[in-house]
Amino acid sequence: MPSRYLTNQEALTFVTEKLHLRLSNFERPAPSLPLLQKICTAFAAEVPYASIRHLDVPVDRLNRRQLPTLEQVKDTGMNLKGGMCYEMNVFLHWLLAGLDFQVEFLLGKAYGSRVNCHLLNYVDIDGRRYLVDGGSYPMILERLICLDFKGEVSPVTLQSIWEVRVRRTVVDGEAGYVEQFRWTENAAIANWKIPTDPDGWADINEFILVPRTLEEVYEPMKRSYTDATISPIVNRVFCYRYPEGRLLQIRNTVLHTEAAERVHLIGKRAQSQQSLVRLIVEHFGQYLPEDVVARAVSNFEVLCPHAFSSTFD
């Protein structure tokens, strides 16, 4: 059963005021695939993924950071404060459940992890299940992928500057799936060494289609948010969203954007804490106050002493 933490009115208010969607009288009462796609596209555009607040803690607590409480998740989501996969996907789950979608949590293993470290969702519409991952990188919300595809591999979709697909696989001895993306000539990120198959496909998240409760996902996600050996991103600067469907990202110290023709543009690398703070505030300042960003960037360099080197990944 979906986890419900938002009322129907709260969900409708968020969709109209924060996602800037106008829902027709026809759309409001009945969940549908077009409505789901419209919400997911707007969510990717308006709700920032950001590791900044997770870095904004006293230095002596950097190794004792906690998973956000449910109240913090709701506050983060409702006020567009920026979170990582747990906050993003729990809030997106609540939002869809508040609009009467049949949505379930899933646990996944990201980028070759041996343990569950990623939270995602699927939505059932008329007996067909659609992958809904508000915290995935690369993009996987622009064109929702149905998990009930024929054969071993879903159709390939172009999402932002990546090709994306889902492939059937075996996870812990059980039938499962793996999200995959493929570099294009204009999309590769320098210094990001990630395994690919002979056709250039890289694994994002692998998962079993077993619905989970919030109680079941708590311990794996707590471990993920507190152990950088499982999830290196907890020690990194990582902010992105997709305004008008185009990538806007700060990855560690570098700005990445997307041209109208889906071309990947790489900006200059920030050379110091001060320049990185300015870069983040320039592009994400409506979500992240400067004092929060400054403390987070300071801690980023504590955790990653070579963060401002030209080869830092």
N, C-alpha and C positions, 0 to 999 in steps of 0.2 A: 504493500500500500504506500502511496506517496506520503512523504513527511510534510505536514502542513504547519507552517509557522507564520504565514501571512494570511490575513483575511481576504476574501474576494475583493472588498473595497480597497484594501491596501495594494493589492496586486494591480487592480485597474488604475488606481492613482499613479502608481509607479510607471506603468506602461504609457500612460498618456502624458504625465508631467516630466518624467526623467528620460524615457525613451522617445518621447515626442511622436507617438503613434496616434493616429486617429482611427479608432475602431468603429466600424459601422454597427448599426443595431443588429445586423445579421451575424457579425463576427462575435459579438459579446457572449451570447448564450452557448455557443457550440464550438468546442475545440476542433480544429481542422489543420491539415498539413499547411495550407497557405498561411494561416494565422501563426502557426508555430514557426514557419520560416521567417515571417515578417518580424516576430519577436526576437528570434535568434540573430538576425541580421542587425537589428537595432541594438541589441545587447552588445554585440561585438564592437559596434561603433561608439557606443556611449559609456560603457562600463569598463574602466581600465583594469587590466591585469598589472599588478605592481608589487614588487617585493619590498618597497621602501618602508612601509610601516612595520614589517617584520624585522627590519634592521634598526628601527628607531627604538632602542632600549638602552638602559645604562650599560656601559662597557662591561661591568662585572657580571652582567646577566646574559651576555652574548651566548654563552654555552648553556644557558638554562631558560631559553625561550620556550613559550608555551603555544599550544594550539588555541586559536581564538575560541572564546565561549560562543554559544548560540546567540546570546544577546549582542556580542560584538560582531558576529557575522551579519546579523540583521542590520545593525547600525552601519556597518561598512557598506553593505549593499544598498540600503535605502538612501544613503548620502553620498554614493559614488566615491568612496574613499580609496578604493583600490586594494585588491587582495590577490592571493595566489589561488591555486586550483581548489583548495578546500572551501575558501570563502566564495569564490566565483561559482562553483558548481552547487554548493549547498543553497546559496541564494537563488540561483537560476532555477533549481529544483523547487524551492518554495514558491517562486514567482509563477511557475507553470502550474504547480498544484493548486495555487490560489485561483487560477483561471480554469480549473477543472480538467487539466490535462492529466492523463495517466502516466506518471513519471516515476522512474525507479533509479536508485543509486547503483553504481557499479564500482568495483575496485580494479585498478590496473597497475601494471608494472611499466614504468616509463624508461625509455632509452636504455634497455638492457638490464635494468635492476632485477635482482633475484627475489625481491620482496615487493609486496603491494605498497606503492608509494604515491599513487595518483587516484583522484576521485573523478568520476564522470557519471553521466546519466544516459538512460534511453527513455524514449517516449513511445507509447503504444497508441497508434491511431488506426482504428478499424482492423485490428489484428496484425498490423505491420509495425515493426519496431525500428525507430530512427535514433541514430547516435546523436546525442546532444552533449557536447563537451565544451563548456564555457571557459575552460582553463587550458585548452590544448594549444601547443605551439609546434609546428605551424598551424595555420587556420583550418578549422574543420566545421565552421558554422555557416559559411557563405552559401553552400549548397548541401543541405542535410543528406546524409547517406543512410539508406535503408539497409538494415542488417539482414533482411530476408531475401538477399539476392541469390540468384541461381549460380551454381558453379563454385569455384574456389576463390574468386576475386570479384569484388564489386566493380561497377563501371568507374573509370577514372574521371575525376572532376577537377577543374581548375579553380583553386581557392586562393585569392590574393595572388601571390607570385609563385605558388607551388602547385604541382600536381599532387592530388591526394586520392587514396583508395583505402579499402579495408580488405584484408585477406583472411581467409580461414586458416587456423593453425591449431596446434595443441599446446595448452597451457597447464602445467602441472598434471599432465596425464589426462586432461579433459579437453573436449572440443571447445575451442575459443576463437578469438579474433585478434588481429593486430592492425592498428592504424599505421599507415605508411605514407611517406611523402617522397617526392623525387625532386632533386635539384634541377633547375633549368640553368642555362648559361648565365642568365642575368641575376640569379637568385642566391648563389652560393655565398656563404659568409666566411671570410678569411679566418683561419686559425681554428675553425670548428671542425675538429676531426671526428667524424661519425661513420661507423661502418655502413657500407652499402652493398647490395647484391650486384651481380654482373650487369643488370639493367639499370642500376643507379637508384634503386629504391632503398630507403632507410626506414627502420622501424621507429614509431613514436611510442605508442602504448599498446600493450597486449592485455587482454582481459577475457574473463569468462562471463557469459550472459546469465549471471546469477544475481537476482535483486538482493540488495543489502539494506539494512536499517542504519539509521544514524548511530545507534549504539555499536553496530558491527564495524563501522568504518572508523570509529574514534581512535582506537589504539594504533592501527596502521598509519593513520594520518598524523597522529601525535608523534610517532617515531619519525615519520618523514619530515615533519616541520622542525625537529630538534636534532637531526643527525645529518650533517652535510656530506657524510660518506654515502648516504642513501640518496639524498637530494641536494646536490651541490648548489642549486639555485637559491637555497635559503641564505647563502653567504654572498650572493651576487646582486648587482643592480640589474633589474629586468623589469621594464615597463613597456606595455604595448596596448594598442587598441586599433580599430580599423574605421576611422572616420570616412564616410562615403565609400566604404568597402576597401579602402587602401591602407596598407600597412604604415603605421607610425610607431616606431620602436626605439627605445634606448637599451642597448645590450651592453652591460658593463659601462664602458666609457665612450661608446660610439653610437651615433644617430643613424638609423636605417629608415628610409622612406620608400614609397612606391609611386612611380609616375603613372599617369593616366593609362598608358599602354601596358601596364603591369610589369614595368621595368623596375628592378631593384636599384635604389640609389644609396650610396654609402657616404655619410657626412664625415667631417673631420673628427678625429679622436680628441676627447677632452684630455688635457695634459696635467690637470691638477684638481684637487678637491673643489676649489672655487669655480673652475670652469665647468666641472661636471654638475655642480649644484645649479649654475646658471642654465645649463642645457636642459636639465630635468624640469626646472621651473618654467622655462620658456615653453615647453611642449606639454607638460602635465601639471602646470601650476594651478589650474582650476580644480584639481583633485588633491594635490599634495602641497600643503603650506611649506614655505621656504625653510622655516626652522626645523620641521620634520625632515625635510630632504637633507639639510645640512648635517644633522645628527646621523642620519642613515649613511650618508656618503663617508663621514668620518669613520664610522664603524666598518664600512665596506673596506676601507684601506687597512684597518686593523686586522680584519679577517683575511684579506688578500693583499699582502704587503707589496706585491708587484703589479697591482691593479692598473697602474698608469704606464706600464711598459708597453712597447709597441707590439709585443707578441702575446699579450695576455688574452686568454680565451674566455 
